[in-house]
Amino acid sequence: YAAIMLPVGGACMRLRGLGGPRSSHAFGKLCFCLEKKSSLSVTPRSFPTWTSVTSLRRTSMGVVALSNAERRFIVDGAQKNVRSDGRQQRELRDVEIACGVIAQATGSARVRIGGTDVIVGVKAEIGTPDVETPGLGAVECSVECSPLASPKFRGRGGDELSAELSTVVEKSFGVGLGGGQGASSSSALDLASLCILAGKSCWVLYVDALVLDLDGSVVDAISVACRAALEDAKIPKVEIQGEGDDQDFEVDEEHVTRLDVGRVPLSLSVGLMGTSIILDLTGSEEEASTAVLSVSTNPQGDICGVSKLRGDGMAPALLMDMIGSAKKALQERHDKVSGWLTGRMATD
C-alpha cells in the first residue's frame, strides 16, 4: 500500500491506493472514490503544496499513514494544547446517537464520533443456561469490520482487528460475556433477570457491532452504541406455567420489558504524546502517540477494564495519571449519554 500526498488548490490531499503495478489505476479512480468511498479515500490536509510518498503501516486500530512532518505537526500541537481539529488535550468530541435503526433487531443503535461510524444490533433468543450457572442468562459480543472502513479490511483483512475489538469489549463488560462463563458482581448486566427456567431456559443476548468507518476511538464508539442498543432493546415478557418438573413458559410478544443498563460501561481512548495526555484520539493521533490505552468505567465511576491498544511500557505513575484523566472525562460522557437516552425513552 502507499499513501500519496497530492497538491490540490493550495492544500494537500492524501490518496490511499494499492501499490505496485496497480497503483497507476488509482489516479483514474480518484473522482469516483470522492463520492463512493470505495477502495481509496481522500483526506484534506492544510499543509503547504508538496508531493511525497510514504508507506502504510498496519496499526492495532486500522491503517494510518503519517510522514515525519505530519507526526511532528500533531505531536507539537498536542503538547501546546492545540490539536489538529481545534480541541484541547483533554477535550472530547460530540457523540451522535440514533436508536432503533434496525427494524428486525431487539434493540439497535448507530453512533458517530468524528469520522468513526459504528452500528450495533442486539438480538434476544431463548437458549439453555450454562451448566455452571443454571440461574443466569448469557450475553455474547462480536465485532466485525466492514471492508468500507479501510482497504486493509477486505477479505479476511479485518479478522485480526475484529477479534481484538471483541476481546476489549467483552473485558469491559465483565465476567460472563462470551464463552458461557459464570457472571460475577462486576458483570455489566443483571444476568439473573435473563433466566426463564433455572437450568432449562434463559434469554441469550447477542450484541453484534459493525464498524462502518474508522478514524480513531473505535472502542469508544462501540461502547456508546452497545449502551444505546441495550437501552433500546425490548425483551418479550415470559409467563411461567405449571409447577415443579412440569413447569413451562409462554412468550408474550405484546408486552415487553427493558434491560437494566445502569452498570453498562463506556470506554475512552487515551494517548501519550511526549509527556502530554490526549483524550478521544483521532486515527492520526493514535498513530502519532507513543502509547494508547482504552479505559472503561461504569456510571458509578468504577473501572471496568483497561487495555493497551499500542505502544511500549510506561511508568506506573504515568499509567495511573492516564487512567485518572480518562475516568474523570468518562463521567461527563456518561452523564450526557444517559441524559439523552433517558429523554428518548420518556418519549418512546
KEMI-628878 format. One record per residue (C-alpha): residue number from 1; residue in one letter; x, y, z. Coordinates in pm, 1 decimal, decimal comma, padded with zeros to 6 digits, m for minus. Layout:
<rs>
R	logu	pami	X	Y	Z
R	NUM	A	X	Y	Z
...
</rs>
This chain:
<rs>
R	logu	pami	X	Y	Z
R	1	Y	00000,0	00000,0	00000,0
R	2	A	00108,2	00359,2	m00048,3
R	3	A	m00018,8	00697,6	00065,6
R	4	I	00043,2	00976,0	m00186,6
R	5	M	00021,5	01344,1	m00092,1
R	6	L	m00106,6	01545,3	m00391,5
R	7	P	m00125,4	01927,1	m00415,8
R	8	V	m00485,4	02037,1	m00474,0
R	9	G	m00576,2	02406,3	m00471,1
R	10	G	m00309,3	02514,0	m00223,6
R	11	A	m00390,0	02230,6	00017,2
R	12	C	m00282,0	01868,8	00027,2
R	13	M	m00492,2	01559,6	m00031,5
R	14	R	m00385,2	01212,3	00073,2
R	15	L	m00463,6	00937,3	m00174,4
R	16	R	m00459,1	00580,7	m00048,1
R	17	G	m00435,7	00314,5	m00313,8
R	18	L	m00284,3	m00019,7	m00399,0
R	19	G	00089,9	m00007,3	m00453,6
R	20	G	00286,5	m00190,6	m00718,9
R	21	P	00170,4	m00231,7	m01078,3
R	22	R	m00191,2	m00142,6	m00994,1
R	23	S	m00105,6	00197,0	m00841,8
R	24	S	m00141,3	00368,0	m01179,4
R	25	H	m00514,7	00292,2	m01173,9
R	26	A	m00559,7	00490,3	m00850,2
R	27	F	m00548,5	00827,6	m01022,3
R	28	G	m00822,5	00729,8	m01265,8
R	29	K	m01048,2	00630,4	m00976,0
R	30	L	m00997,9	00947,9	m00772,2
R	31	C	m01321,0	01124,9	m00874,5
R	32	F	m01523,8	00805,6	m00836,2
R	33	C	m01398,9	00748,9	m00482,7
R	34	L	m01480,1	01101,9	m00372,2
R	35	E	m01846,6	01000,1	m00394,2
R	36	K	m01842,2	00623,6	m00338,3
R	37	K	m01569,4	00594,4	m00069,4
R	38	S	m01458,7	00271,9	m00235,2
R	39	S	m01102,2	00136,9	m00230,1
R	40	L	m00949,5	00482,9	m00199,3
R	41	S	m01001,6	00767,2	00042,0
R	42	V	m00913,3	01134,0	00007,6
R	43	T	m00848,0	01345,2	00314,2
R	44	P	m00785,6	01723,5	00300,6
R	45	R	m00475,2	01849,8	00476,6
R	46	S	m00392,7	02214,5	00546,8
R	47	F	m00021,9	02176,3	00468,4
R	48	P	00180,2	02367,6	00206,0
R	49	T	00170,5	02237,3	m00150,7
R	50	W	00408,9	01944,3	m00186,2
R	51	T	00422,5	01584,3	m00302,1
R	52	S	00560,9	01284,1	m00114,4
R	53	V	00509,7	00912,3	m00079,8
R	54	T	00510,7	00721,9	00249,1
R	55	S	00443,0	00357,7	00326,5
R	56	L	00126,8	00246,4	00502,3
R	57	R	00172,9	00068,5	00830,8
R	58	R	m00080,0	m00163,4	00990,2
R	59	T	m00158,6	m00037,5	01340,5
R	60	S	m00366,9	m00213,2	01604,0
R	61	M	m00666,3	00009,4	01523,8
R	62	G	m00651,8	00030,2	01145,9
R	63	V	m00442,8	00176,5	00865,9
R	64	V	m00294,3	00525,0	00903,6
R	65	A	m00004,5	00678,9	00710,3
R	66	L	00191,7	00966,3	00861,9
R	67	S	00501,2	01137,4	00728,6
R	68	N	00758,8	01265,3	00974,2
R	69	A	00632,0	01619,8	00914,8
R	70	E	00273,2	01518,6	00992,4
R	71	R	00382,5	01338,0	01306,3
R	72	R	00576,0	01640,0	01432,6
R	73	F	00284,1	01869,2	01348,8
R	74	I	00040,9	01655,8	01552,5
R	75	V	00271,8	01597,1	01849,2
R	76	D	00396,6	01958,1	01873,7
R	77	G	00041,4	02091,2	01852,1
R	78	A	m00086,1	01849,5	02117,1
R	79	Q	00193,9	01941,4	02356,2
R	80	K	00097,1	02308,0	02312,8
R	81	N	m00266,6	02218,4	02388,3
R	82	V	m00381,9	02284,5	02030,6
R	83	R	m00481,2	01969,9	01843,1
R	84	S	m00521,1	01943,8	01466,3
R	85	D	m00903,8	01953,4	01491,5
R	86	G	m00904,5	02254,4	01725,6
R	87	R	m00965,7	02068,1	02051,5
R	88	Q	m00760,5	02092,1	02367,6
R	89	Q	m00568,6	01797,1	02508,6
R	90	R	m00849,7	01654,8	02721,0
R	91	E	m01149,7	01780,3	02528,4
R	92	L	m01393,7	01519,3	02397,3
R	93	R	m01580,2	01527,8	02067,4
R	94	D	m01958,2	01529,3	02046,6
R	95	V	m02129,5	01191,9	02010,5
R	96	E	m02409,4	01139,1	01757,1
R	97	I	m02658,2	00865,1	01855,4
R	98	A	m02952,4	00717,5	01664,4
R	99	C	m03157,3	00433,1	01816,3
R	100	G	m03391,4	00183,2	01652,1
R	101	V	m03201,9	00178,4	01322,2
R	102	I	m03253,9	m00196,9	01259,3
R	103	A	m03620,8	m00294,0	01248,5
R	104	Q	m03559,9	m00670,2	01285,8
R	105	A	m03336,9	m00636,8	01594,0
R	106	T	m03445,0	m00649,8	01958,0
R	107	G	m03253,9	m00324,3	02001,1
R	108	S	m03013,8	m00126,5	01785,9
R	109	A	m02816,7	00196,7	01768,4
R	110	R	m02580,0	00382,1	01539,3
R	111	V	m02308,1	00607,1	01679,2
R	112	R	m02070,2	00852,5	01516,6
R	113	I	m01767,9	01003,6	01689,2
R	114	G	m01582,3	01221,6	01443,3
R	115	G	m01509,2	01007,4	01138,2
R	116	T	m01573,3	00676,6	01317,7
R	117	D	m01913,2	00522,7	01243,1
R	118	V	m02044,7	00213,5	01425,8
R	119	I	m02376,6	00028,8	01427,2
R	120	V	m02478,4	m00223,6	01696,3
R	121	G	m02768,2	m00467,8	01695,2
R	122	V	m02898,4	m00670,4	01990,7
R	123	K	m03090,1	m00991,9	01929,8
R	124	A	m03262,1	m01180,8	02214,3
R	125	E	m03311,5	m01553,8	02166,7
R	126	I	m03414,1	m01832,1	02403,8
R	127	G	m03131,5	m02072,3	02485,4
R	128	T	m03004,7	m02310,1	02751,9
R	129	P	m02815,2	m02177,5	03057,3
R	130	D	m02458,8	m02279,4	03121,2
R	131	V	m02433,8	m02584,2	03346,8
R	132	E	m02217,4	m02388,7	03594,9
R	133	T	m02466,7	m02101,0	03615,9
R	134	P	m02814,0	m02254,3	03573,8
R	135	G	m02989,5	m01945,3	03713,3
R	136	L	m02830,5	m01691,2	03477,9
R	137	G	m02884,1	m01580,3	03122,6
R	138	A	m02599,1	m01505,6	02882,1
R	139	V	m02460,6	m01228,0	02665,0
R	140	E	m02230,0	m01277,0	02368,1
R	141	C	m02043,4	m00995,9	02193,5
R	142	S	m01886,9	m00982,8	01849,3
R	143	V	m01734,0	m00705,8	01639,3
R	144	E	m01694,7	m00704,6	01262,3
R	145	C	m01511,6	m00451,9	01045,9
R	146	S	m01670,3	m00352,9	00716,1
R	147	P	m01438,9	m00357,3	00411,6
R	148	L	m01558,7	00001,7	00352,0
R	149	A	m01395,3	00111,6	00678,1
R	150	S	m01046,7	00057,4	00536,4
R	151	P	m00891,0	m00106,4	00228,5
R	152	K	m00696,9	m00330,9	00468,8
R	153	F	m01019,8	m00495,4	00583,3
R	154	R	m01109,7	m00655,4	00250,7
R	155	G	m01145,7	m01031,7	00251,2
R	156	R	m01009,6	m01158,2	00582,3
R	157	G	m00806,7	m00845,9	00645,9
R	158	G	m01037,9	m00725,3	00925,3
R	159	D	m01042,9	m01052,7	01121,9
R	160	E	m00746,1	m00960,4	01340,2
R	161	L	m00890,4	m00624,1	01438,6
R	162	S	m01238,8	m00774,6	01485,1
R	163	A	m01104,1	m01033,0	01730,3
R	164	E	m00908,6	m00766,9	01918,4
R	165	L	m01207,1	m00533,7	01946,7
R	166	S	m01435,5	m00819,6	02058,3
R	167	T	m01192,7	m00905,0	02338,9
R	168	V	m01167,2	m00541,8	02453,4
R	169	V	m01546,9	m00501,1	02459,2
R	170	E	m01602,9	m00827,9	02647,2
R	171	K	m01340,6	m00734,8	02906,6
R	172	S	m01509,6	m00401,1	02969,5
R	173	F	m01844,9	m00575,0	03021,3
R	174	G	m01700,9	m00808,8	03282,3
R	175	V	m01715,3	m01180,5	03354,2
R	176	G	m01996,3	m01372,9	03190,3
R	177	L	m01977,0	m01223,2	02840,6
R	178	G	m01881,2	m01475,1	02576,5
R	179	G	m01765,0	m01827,3	02636,4
R	180	G	m02065,8	m01908,4	02857,0
R	181	Q	m01870,0	m01848,5	03177,7
R	182	G	m02037,9	m01751,6	03500,8
R	183	A	m02112,2	m01393,9	03591,5
R	184	S	m01981,7	m01209,7	03893,6
R	185	S	m02083,4	m00897,2	04078,2
R	186	S	m01875,0	m00699,2	03828,5
R	187	S	m02091,1	m00802,4	03532,3
R	188	A	m02238,7	m00506,8	03345,5
R	189	L	m02585,6	m00662,2	03311,9
R	190	D	m02811,7	m00839,9	03558,7
R	191	L	m02789,0	m01187,0	03406,4
R	192	A	m03024,5	m01331,4	03668,8
R	193	S	m03306,8	m01127,5	03516,2
R	194	L	m03249,7	m01311,8	03187,2
R	195	C	m03321,9	m01651,3	03340,8
R	196	I	m03657,8	m01807,9	03246,9
R	197	L	m03645,2	m02157,5	03399,3
R	198	A	m03335,5	m02236,6	03605,0
R	199	G	m03124,2	m02497,7	03432,8
R	200	K	m03362,3	m02520,6	03136,0
R	201	S	m03420,6	m02192,9	02954,3
R	202	C	m03286,8	m01839,7	02953,0
R	203	W	m03255,5	m01535,6	02732,0
R	204	V	m02931,1	m01510,1	02537,5
R	205	L	m02844,3	m01159,4	02416,5
R	206	Y	m02629,4	m01140,5	02103,8
R	207	V	m02463,1	m00799,2	02082,8
R	208	D	m02315,8	m00758,0	01733,5
R	209	A	m02120,8	m00448,0	01630,7
R	210	L	m02025,7	m00346,0	01276,3
R	211	V	m01757,5	m00083,0	01214,3
R	212	L	m01870,8	00114,3	00908,7
R	213	D	m01597,6	00378,7	00909,1
R	214	L	m01276,9	00406,4	01108,5
R	215	D	m01092,4	00718,3	01219,6
R	216	G	m00978,7	00654,0	01574,1
R	217	S	m01155,8	00591,6	01908,2
R	218	V	m01340,9	00293,1	01764,1
R	219	V	m01375,0	00122,8	02105,2
R	220	D	m01529,4	00444,2	02239,9
R	221	A	m01792,8	00444,2	01965,9
R	222	I	m01868,0	00072,4	02008,8
R	223	S	m01919,4	00115,0	02383,4
R	224	V	m02167,0	00400,9	02336,7
R	225	A	m02351,7	00208,9	02064,5
R	226	C	m02373,5	m00101,9	02287,4
R	227	R	m02513,0	00105,7	02573,6
R	228	A	m02771,6	00270,5	02346,3
R	229	A	m02871,1	m00057,1	02175,1
R	230	L	m02919,4	m00234,5	02508,9
R	231	E	m03127,5	00058,5	02632,7
R	232	D	m03334,2	00035,0	02313,3
R	233	A	m03386,5	m00343,0	02348,1
R	234	K	m03737,2	m00468,0	02422,4
R	235	I	m03746,8	m00817,5	02573,5
R	236	P	m04082,0	m01002,5	02546,3
R	237	K	m04239,4	m01092,8	02878,5
R	238	V	m04247,9	m01460,1	02973,0
R	239	E	m04528,7	m01626,0	03170,3
R	240	I	m04435,7	m01934,2	03373,1
R	241	Q	m04695,2	m02209,8	03369,5
R	242	G	m04716,0	m02522,6	03583,8
R	243	E	m04514,6	m02628,5	03885,9
R	244	G	m04210,4	m02841,3	03964,3
R	245	D	m04080,2	m03055,3	03681,3
R	246	D	m04388,0	m02976,1	03475,4
R	247	Q	m04307,0	m02607,7	03451,0
R	248	D	m04321,5	m02448,2	03109,0
R	249	F	m04335,3	m02093,7	02976,8
R	250	E	m04515,7	m01887,3	02718,3
R	251	V	m04368,3	m01582,6	02544,3
R	252	D	m04593,8	m01275,4	02533,5
R	253	E	m04479,3	m01070,4	02233,9
R	254	E	m04733,3	m00793,9	02301,4
R	255	H	m04580,2	m00697,6	02636,8
R	256	V	m04213,1	m00620,4	02676,2
R	257	T	m03961,1	m00532,4	02945,9
R	258	R	m03649,0	m00318,2	02937,1
R	259	L	m03298,0	m00415,4	03039,7
R	260	D	m03126,1	m00256,0	03338,9
R	261	V	m02827,5	m00078,1	03181,5
R	262	G	m02732,6	00116,0	03493,3
R	263	R	m02392,4	m00056,9	03510,4
R	264	V	m02307,6	m00076,4	03139,4
R	265	P	m01962,4	00081,1	03088,3
R	266	L	m01834,7	00331,9	02835,6
R	267	S	m01479,2	00337,0	02703,6
R	268	L	m01240,4	00619,9	02621,5
R	269	S	m00913,1	00617,5	02426,6
R	270	V	m00614,1	00780,4	02596,7
R	271	G	m00292,1	00862,7	02412,6
R	272	L	00053,2	00967,8	02527,0
R	273	M	00247,4	01221,0	02317,9
R	274	G	00574,5	01302,5	02489,1
R	275	T	00458,8	01390,1	02839,3
R	276	S	00113,5	01509,7	02728,9
R	277	I	m00202,2	01303,2	02782,5
R	278	I	m00456,1	01321,9	02499,0
R	279	L	m00817,3	01200,9	02519,8
R	280	D	m01057,3	01081,5	02247,5
R	281	L	m00797,5	01024,5	01976,0
R	282	T	m00840,7	01057,1	01602,5
R	283	G	m00681,4	00799,4	01373,7
R	284	S	m00379,3	01020,7	01306,2
R	285	E	m00337,0	01093,1	01677,0
R	286	E	m00340,7	00721,6	01756,6
R	287	E	m00057,2	00667,3	01509,9
R	288	A	00140,8	00964,4	01644,1
R	289	S	00105,4	00853,5	02008,7
R	290	T	00379,4	00656,5	02178,9
R	291	A	00114,3	00461,8	02373,8
R	292	V	m00264,1	00425,2	02354,1
R	293	L	m00492,7	00287,7	02626,1
R	294	S	m00864,3	00211,0	02629,1
R	295	V	m01016,7	00277,5	02971,7
R	296	S	m01371,0	00166,2	03061,8
R	297	T	m01581,8	00280,6	03356,3
R	298	N	m01944,9	00232,1	03454,8
R	299	P	m02180,3	00518,3	03552,4
R	300	Q	m02085,1	00469,4	03918,2
R	301	G	m01722,2	00555,0	03835,8
R	302	D	m01583,8	00203,0	03883,1
R	303	I	m01306,7	00099,7	03643,9
R	304	C	m01429,3	m00198,0	03439,5
R	305	G	m01132,1	m00251,6	03212,3
R	306	V	m00800,8	m00113,6	03089,9
R	307	S	m00648,9	m00236,6	02763,6
R	308	K	m00328,6	m00126,3	02595,7
R	309	L	m00402,5	m00089,0	02225,0
R	310	R	m00049,3	00001,4	02117,4
R	311	G	00286,2	00126,0	02240,9
R	312	D	00557,9	00022,1	02483,5
R	313	G	00563,6	00005,3	02859,8
R	314	M	00530,3	00314,1	03077,1
R	315	A	00596,5	00426,0	03430,2
R	316	P	00327,1	00323,8	03683,2
R	317	A	00272,2	00687,7	03788,1
R	318	L	00211,7	00790,5	03426,4
R	319	L	m00022,3	00495,8	03374,1
R	320	M	m00229,9	00596,8	03675,9
R	321	D	m00239,6	00958,1	03553,2
R	322	M	m00373,7	00841,9	03214,9
R	323	I	m00638,9	00624,0	03380,1
R	324	G	m00737,5	00904,5	03616,4
R	325	S	m00777,4	01153,0	03330,8
R	326	A	m00995,1	00908,9	03137,7
R	327	K	m01206,2	00828,9	03443,8
R	328	K	m01282,6	01195,8	03503,0
R	329	A	m01374,4	01261,0	03138,0
R	330	L	m01585,2	00944,7	03116,2
R	331	Q	m01810,7	01065,6	03395,9
R	332	E	m01902,2	01364,4	03180,1
R	333	R	m01971,8	01138,8	02881,6
R	334	H	m02182,3	00903,6	03096,9
R	335	D	m02396,1	01196,2	03209,8
R	336	K	m02452,6	01319,4	02855,0
R	337	V	m02531,0	00976,4	02708,1
R	338	S	m02758,5	00882,2	02998,8
R	339	G	m02941,4	01213,5	02975,2
R	340	W	m03002,1	01172,2	02602,6
R	341	L	m03118,9	00811,7	02634,4
R	342	T	m03344,8	00890,7	02930,1
R	343	G	m03511,5	01169,0	02734,0
R	344	R	m03561,3	00942,8	02435,2
R	345	M	m03710,5	00660,4	02643,3
R	346	A	m03952,7	00905,5	02802,7
R	347	T	m04092,4	00996,3	02461,5
R	348	D	m04083,3	00641,2	02318,6
</rs>
